[in-house]
Amino acid sequence: MPADHEMPHDMRPLGRTGIHVLPLGIGTNKWRRADRGAVLETYRTIGEAGPCMIDTAEIYFSERVVGDCLRAGPTRAVIASKFLPFPGRTSPRRLMRALDGSLARLGLKTIDLYYVHYPLPFIDVGVFAEGLIEAVKSGKARAIGVANFNADKMRRIADHLARAGVPLAANQVNYSLLRRAAETNGVLEACRELDVALVAYFPLASGRLTQPSDDMGTKAMGTKALLTCLADIARAHDASISQVALNWLLARDSHVIPIPGATKPHHARANLDALSWRLSKTEYDAIDQASAPRMA
Ligand SMILES: NC(=O)c1ccc[n+]([C@@H]2O[C@H](COP(=O)([O-])OP(=O)(O)OC[C@H]3O[C@@H](n4cnc5c(N)ncnc54)[C@H](OP(=O)(O)O)[C@@H]3O)[C@@H](O)[C@H]2O)c1
């Protein structure tokens, strides 16, 4: 990890696509039910910050809300959405039709990043690769990615795409200090080797890494120890537990781009503020140790 304490984080590449984004994006799966005024303010907050990745998916039903925000004014944000495959809905034609639907809801002609939401058992990843290649070649997607792919499937689809000259931009997986499987199951290693972004969803463990340390009555011992460690470091930086948790993911590897969900502008602002400083090596190591039981 970098030890240059106090240095801001640089932009991060989406693999070899030539697209660069802020190291932190934002998840929108709760935007549909959230207060619209707060969501619009959240959208403005991140848009002003730079090319922040806004993550949606057809299954979240938040594409329309993101589309309403986009229609409300220009933004520097980078928009990502996902194709939902299910048995009988896997062909390139079905993927392209789904992409057309997403573009219509978002009010876009081209999406910055289009993912396959997860692999399906018994479906060769080549089928998805063909659809994703068409998405790029048609000009409807600038870059393409996968989500919830294990290392083997990720390597196979990256290989298929490479033969068509299309880089795999990202693999989006569940990754936080309370779930570090990506470090042991080969996904992080594959991202580094293939130069693919690891987009971390649930980076705040669905809110479990946001609670202050005196509100831990019901939490498991391991989680309590981790939260105590995060709270101590947060105090030293006049920061919050969530900012420390996000900063650790950012320091873990330069391929990691966390996308914390936020429906409130002050949460989005606080998360982006985590980009203005870094953990020291000692702090990084202390957190690493306190969360080590979560490696598997
Ligand atoms: N690819 C997949 O299969 C997949 C699966 C699940 C999720 N995702 C993506 O990952 C994104 C993130 O997941 P998530 O939102 O469920 O979990 P998360 O990012 O781990 O946690 C979000 C929670 O933390 C709160 N929060 C955010 N910033 C905060 C801050 N600075 N201080 C205090 N609380 C804060 C949010 O509150 P407020 O809402 O009140 O702001 C929300 O309750 C989703 O939106 C979605 O885009 C992808």
The ligand as an ORCA input file, in Angstrom:
! r2SCAN-3c Opt
* xyz 0 1
  N     -23.343     -6.171     -8.781
  C     -24.106     -6.620     -7.819
  O     -24.506     -7.799     -7.794
  C     -24.492     -5.674     -6.710
  C     -25.195     -6.171     -5.595
  C     -25.544     -5.285     -4.605
  C     -25.203     -3.924     -4.701
  N     -24.533     -3.480     -5.814
  C     -24.146     -2.045     -5.963
  O     -23.392     -1.647     -4.849
  C     -23.923     -0.433     -4.319
  C     -23.602     -0.301     -2.848
  O     -24.370     -1.203     -2.057
  P     -25.270     -0.733     -0.831
  O     -25.677      0.672     -1.036
  O     -26.376     -1.700     -0.624
  O     -24.287     -0.941      0.405
  P     -23.080     -0.084      1.018
  O     -22.510      0.841      0.027
  O     -22.164     -1.049      1.674
  O     -23.796      0.753      2.187
  C     -24.732      1.747      1.928
  C     -25.310      2.216      3.242
  O     -24.369      3.009      3.928
  C     -24.919      4.298      4.173
  N     -23.855      5.275      3.994
  C     -23.210      5.592      2.842
  N     -22.284      6.532      3.067
  C     -22.352      6.835      4.396
  C     -21.651      7.737      5.233
  N     -20.681      8.510      4.758
  N     -21.992      7.798      6.547
  C     -22.955      7.000      7.046
  N     -23.660      6.132      6.303
  C     -23.359      6.047      4.986
  C     -26.034      4.488      3.174
  O     -26.974      5.398      3.735
  P     -27.957      6.378      2.902
  O     -28.626      5.546      1.838
  O     -28.876      6.853      3.968
  O     -27.151      7.505      2.299
  C     -26.560      3.064      3.047
  O     -27.443      2.745      4.097
  C     -25.408     -0.510     -4.664
  O     -26.040      0.750     -4.643
  C     -25.352     -1.104     -6.049
  O     -25.123     -0.082     -7.011
  C     -24.163     -4.334     -6.790
*
